[in-house]
Amino acid sequence: MKKRMAVISVCCIFLLLCTSCTSLGVRLHGEQYFVGKTENDLIKYFGDHGIELSNKTEYDKVVRFCNQIDTIYMDKTIVKTYKEGIPQLIFSLNFVEYNDGCLCLNGRGHYSGGTSSVGTVIMPRHSNDNHVIKSELSRFWSEVKRLNAVPTNNQDARFNSTPVGNWYFVYKTSSEYTYHVGNPYVKEPSSSIPFYHYDIWRIDVSSKQKETTYTEIAYVFDLKYLTYYDSEGEQISLQQALANEKYYENQGYIRRLSTEGMTVDAYIKDEKIIKIEKQ
């Protein structure tokens, strides 16, 4: 019993390998793959014995094989134009505020030499940019007013009312806390200090097109069994299939044919396929 099962398994595997090889050959060479093969090779590939046609040629017989499925797709492409805003930073001010009241651009510090009882040491100290920063803050708000800038979180109305090719301005003020290690030489403890950001952007309004293609199936035609199916796989009549196609045409869809499988006429002589024609 085990030996019999093993033989059956080997036969199944061999059959699968042969089928796979045939399918690969058809993909690479098309119907001409079968030229020189036997009628039995066609029977295995198509799954039936085909239909013998009337033969008035020098061949022994002409047999038509078919596994062709035609799907009629209906496509419609819609192009929509969108507005988009492209930001460009035109003003940026960033600074921290230390516990001693010093404002420092970009949170930078500098290091200066000093002395102690054990010799020269390097002491970290932060800079004082209060004058520059207060001047820049004043300029920031002046620019916001001059440019009629709006907050970034309240720009929808401005964006919608700005024509393509024009621009508008937005601004944002924000802050977060950053860690400061302190200065042990002057008994300044570590702490969290505020980091401020003041920014203005110019928003250029441009247009962008986006294509969306909608695809429907009008019908599927099985040439082997001469039957029609709808997109749900239900069998329908030829009249219903054509009505489906017309329905989508009236809505602006364009017909597209997709074919799987093939229909061929095999010319056989001395049990060999001498010629094969795709229909």
C-alpha positions as CSV (number, residue, x, y, z in Angstrom):
1,M,0.0,0.0,0.0
2,K,2.8,2.4,0.9
3,K,4.6,1.6,-2.3
4,R,1.5,2.3,-4.3
5,M,1.0,5.6,-2.6
6,A,4.6,6.5,-3.3
7,V,4.2,5.7,-7.0
8,I,1.0,7.8,-7.2
9,S,2.8,10.7,-5.5
10,V,5.7,10.5,-7.9
11,C,3.3,10.5,-10.8
12,C,1.5,13.5,-9.5
13,I,4.8,15.4,-9.0
14,F,5.9,14.5,-12.5
15,L,2.6,15.7,-14.0
16,L,2.9,19.0,-12.1
17,L,6.4,19.5,-13.3
18,C,5.4,18.8,-16.9
19,T,2.5,21.2,-16.6
20,S,4.7,23.9,-15.1
21,C,7.3,23.4,-17.9
22,T,4.6,23.7,-20.6
23,S,3.2,26.9,-19.0
24,L,6.6,28.4,-18.9
25,G,7.2,27.5,-22.5
26,V,4.0,29.1,-23.6
27,R,4.8,32.3,-21.7
28,L,8.2,32.5,-23.4
29,H,7.3,31.4,-26.9
30,G,3.5,31.8,-27.2
31,E,1.5,29.3,-29.2
32,Q,4.6,28.4,-31.3
33,Y,5.9,26.5,-28.4
34,F,3.7,23.6,-29.5
35,V,5.2,23.2,-33.0
36,G,6.9,19.8,-33.1
37,K,5.0,18.6,-30.0
38,T,2.2,16.0,-30.1
39,E,-1.6,16.5,-30.0
40,N,-1.5,15.0,-26.5
41,D,0.6,18.0,-25.3
42,L,-2.1,20.3,-26.4
43,I,-4.8,18.2,-24.7
44,K,-2.9,18.3,-21.4
45,Y,-2.4,22.1,-21.6
46,F,-6.0,23.0,-22.7
47,G,-7.7,20.3,-20.6
48,D,-9.8,18.8,-23.4
49,H,-9.6,17.3,-26.9
50,G,-10.5,20.4,-28.7
51,I,-12.9,20.6,-31.7
52,E,-11.9,19.0,-35.0
53,L,-12.4,21.3,-37.9
54,S,-13.3,20.3,-41.5
55,N,-10.0,19.3,-43.1
56,K,-9.4,20.0,-46.8
57,T,-5.6,20.3,-46.5
58,E,-2.6,18.1,-46.7
59,Y,-2.7,17.6,-43.0
60,D,-4.2,14.6,-41.2
61,K,-6.5,16.9,-39.2
62,V,-7.0,20.4,-37.9
63,V,-8.1,20.8,-34.3
64,R,-9.2,24.0,-32.5
65,F,-8.2,24.4,-28.9
66,C,-9.4,27.2,-26.6
67,N,-9.0,28.4,-23.1
68,Q,-9.4,32.1,-23.9
69,I,-11.2,34.4,-21.5
70,D,-11.9,38.0,-22.7
71,T,-12.6,40.7,-20.1
72,I,-14.1,44.0,-21.2
73,Y,-12.9,46.7,-18.9
74,M,-14.3,50.2,-19.0
75,D,-11.9,53.0,-17.9
76,K,-12.5,56.6,-17.1
77,T,-9.8,59.1,-16.0
78,I,-10.7,62.2,-14.2
79,V,-8.2,65.0,-13.8
80,K,-8.6,67.3,-10.8
81,T,-6.7,70.5,-10.1
82,Y,-5.7,71.2,-6.5
83,K,-4.2,74.3,-4.9
84,E,-1.1,73.8,-2.8
85,G,1.0,76.1,-0.7
86,I,4.8,76.0,-0.9
87,P,6.4,77.6,2.2
88,Q,9.6,79.6,2.2
89,L,11.1,80.7,5.5
90,I,11.9,84.4,5.3
91,F,12.5,85.3,9.0
92,S,13.7,83.2,11.9
93,L,14.6,84.2,15.4
94,N,15.6,81.6,18.1
95,F,16.9,82.4,21.5
96,V,16.9,81.1,25.1
97,E,16.4,83.0,28.3
98,Y,18.7,82.1,31.2
99,N,17.7,82.4,34.9
100,D,19.8,85.6,35.3
101,G,17.7,87.4,32.6
102,C,20.2,87.1,29.8
103,L,18.8,86.4,26.3
104,C,21.1,84.3,24.1
105,L,20.8,83.8,20.4
106,N,20.2,80.2,19.3
107,G,21.1,79.1,22.9
108,R,24.8,79.4,22.3
109,G,27.4,79.9,25.0
110,H,31.1,80.7,25.0
111,Y,34.0,79.6,27.1
112,S,36.5,81.9,28.8
113,G,39.6,81.3,30.8
114,G,39.8,81.9,34.5
115,T,42.1,81.1,37.5
116,S,41.7,79.1,40.7
117,S,43.9,77.9,43.5
118,V,45.0,75.0,41.3
119,G,45.8,77.0,38.2
120,T,44.0,77.9,34.9
121,V,40.5,76.5,34.4
122,I,38.0,76.8,31.6
123,M,34.7,78.3,32.7
124,P,31.5,78.0,30.6
125,R,29.6,81.3,30.4
126,H,26.7,82.3,28.2
127,S,26.5,85.4,26.1
128,N,24.2,88.3,26.6
129,D,22.3,89.2,23.3
130,N,19.5,91.1,25.0
131,H,19.9,94.3,22.8
132,V,20.1,92.4,19.5
133,I,17.2,90.1,20.4
134,K,14.9,92.8,21.6
135,S,15.6,94.7,18.3
136,E,14.9,91.6,16.3
137,L,11.7,91.0,18.2
138,S,10.5,94.5,17.4
139,R,11.3,93.9,13.7
140,F,9.5,90.5,13.8
141,W,6.2,92.1,14.9
142,S,6.7,95.0,12.5
143,E,7.1,92.5,9.6
144,V,4.0,90.6,10.7
145,K,2.0,93.8,10.5
146,R,3.6,95.0,7.2
147,L,3.1,91.7,5.5
148,N,-0.4,91.2,6.9
149,A,0.8,87.8,8.1
150,V,-1.7,85.4,9.8
151,P,-0.9,82.6,12.3
152,T,-0.1,79.3,10.8
153,N,-2.9,77.6,12.6
154,N,-5.4,80.1,11.2
155,Q,-4.5,80.3,7.5
156,D,-7.2,78.3,5.8
157,A,-9.2,81.3,4.8
158,R,-6.2,83.2,3.5
159,F,-5.1,80.1,1.5
160,N,-8.6,79.6,0.0
161,S,-8.8,83.3,-1.0
162,T,-5.3,83.6,-2.6
163,P,-5.3,83.0,-6.4
164,V,-2.9,80.5,-7.9
165,G,0.4,82.4,-8.7
166,N,0.1,84.7,-5.8
167,W,1.3,84.4,-2.2
168,Y,0.6,85.3,1.4
169,F,2.5,85.3,4.7
170,V,2.1,83.3,7.9
171,Y,3.9,83.5,11.2
172,K,4.4,81.3,14.3
173,T,5.6,81.9,17.8
174,S,6.5,78.9,20.0
175,S,8.6,77.8,22.9
176,E,9.8,74.7,24.7
177,Y,12.0,74.1,27.6
178,T,15.6,72.9,27.1
179,Y,18.0,71.5,29.7
180,H,20.8,73.8,30.9
181,V,23.7,72.2,32.7
182,G,24.4,75.3,34.9
183,N,27.8,76.8,35.9
184,P,29.4,75.2,39.0
185,Y,32.1,78.0,39.0
186,V,29.5,80.6,39.9
187,K,27.3,78.2,41.8
188,E,24.6,78.3,39.1
189,P,22.6,75.0,39.3
190,S,21.3,73.0,36.3
191,S,17.8,73.9,35.3
192,S,15.3,73.9,32.4
193,I,15.2,77.2,30.5
194,P,12.8,78.4,27.8
195,F,13.8,78.3,24.2
196,Y,11.8,80.7,22.0
197,H,11.1,80.6,18.2
198,Y,9.7,83.4,16.0
199,D,9.3,82.5,12.4
200,I,7.7,84.0,9.2
201,W,7.0,82.2,6.0
202,R,6.0,83.2,2.6
203,I,3.5,80.8,1.1
204,D,3.5,80.6,-2.7
205,V,0.2,79.2,-4.0
206,S,0.5,76.9,-7.0
207,S,-1.7,74.4,-8.7
208,K,-1.3,70.6,-8.9
209,Q,-3.1,68.2,-11.1
210,K,-4.0,64.7,-9.9
211,E,-5.3,61.9,-12.2
212,T,-7.7,59.3,-10.9
213,T,-8.7,56.4,-13.1
214,Y,-11.9,54.5,-12.4
215,T,-12.2,51.0,-13.8
216,E,-15.4,48.8,-14.1
217,I,-16.0,45.4,-15.7
218,A,-18.7,45.4,-18.4
219,Y,-18.6,41.7,-18.9
220,V,-16.4,38.6,-19.2
221,F,-16.6,36.3,-22.2
222,D,-15.6,32.6,-22.0
223,L,-14.8,31.7,-25.7
224,K,-14.5,28.0,-24.9
225,Y,-18.0,27.7,-23.6
226,L,-19.4,30.8,-25.4
227,T,-20.8,32.2,-22.2
228,Y,-20.9,35.7,-20.7
229,Y,-20.5,36.8,-17.1
230,D,-21.0,40.1,-15.2
231,S,-18.5,41.6,-12.8
232,E,-19.9,39.4,-10.0
233,G,-19.3,36.2,-11.9
234,E,-23.0,35.6,-12.6
235,Q,-23.9,34.3,-16.1
236,I,-25.7,36.8,-18.3
237,S,-26.9,37.0,-21.9
238,L,-25.1,38.6,-24.8
239,Q,-27.8,41.4,-24.8
240,Q,-27.1,42.1,-21.2
241,A,-23.4,42.1,-21.7
242,L,-23.7,44.7,-24.6
243,A,-26.1,46.8,-22.5
244,N,-23.6,46.9,-19.6
245,E,-20.9,48.1,-22.0
246,K,-23.2,50.8,-23.5
247,Y,-24.1,51.9,-20.0
248,Y,-20.5,52.8,-19.1
249,E,-19.9,54.3,-22.6
250,N,-22.7,56.8,-21.9
251,Q,-20.9,57.8,-18.7
252,G,-17.6,58.6,-20.5
253,Y,-15.9,55.3,-20.0
254,I,-13.5,53.9,-22.6
255,R,-13.5,50.2,-23.6
256,R,-10.4,48.1,-23.0
257,L,-10.0,44.4,-23.9
258,S,-7.9,42.1,-21.7
259,T,-7.3,38.5,-22.9
260,E,-6.1,35.5,-20.9
261,G,-5.4,32.2,-22.5
262,M,-5.7,31.7,-26.3
263,T,-7.6,30.1,-29.2
264,V,-5.4,28.1,-31.7
265,D,-5.9,25.9,-34.7
266,A,-3.4,23.0,-34.7
267,Y,-2.4,21.4,-38.0
268,I,-1.5,17.8,-37.3
269,K,0.3,15.2,-39.4
270,D,1.8,11.9,-38.4
271,E,0.7,12.7,-34.8
272,K,2.9,15.8,-34.8
273,I,1.9,19.4,-34.7
274,I,3.3,20.8,-38.0
275,K,1.8,24.3,-37.8
276,I,-0.3,26.2,-35.3
277,E,-2.2,29.4,-35.8
278,K,-3.5,31.8,-33.2
279,Q,-7.1,33.0,-33.8
